């Protein structure tokens, strides 16, 4: 199932991804640091959402209370709750 999440407090504006039986695929970010976010997207591809949430949740970007990886963890958690 395809999910779209509007980020809060980051340079990226939106995250979209597919979640099938708890496995992540086709992750893309709108905005943000293109190279870094391509890297994050590729690293989480094929991973279980619960595992990725555990690794990314709470990561901060500078003085911000969140980051793009943290926002991805929030998006994944929300998607899991909907499924």
Buried (B, 14 or more C-beta within 10 A) or exposed (E): EEBEBEBEEBBBEBBBBEBEEBEBBEBEBEBBBEEBBBEBBEBBBEBBBEBBBEEBBEBEBEEEEBBBBBBBBBBBBEBBEEE
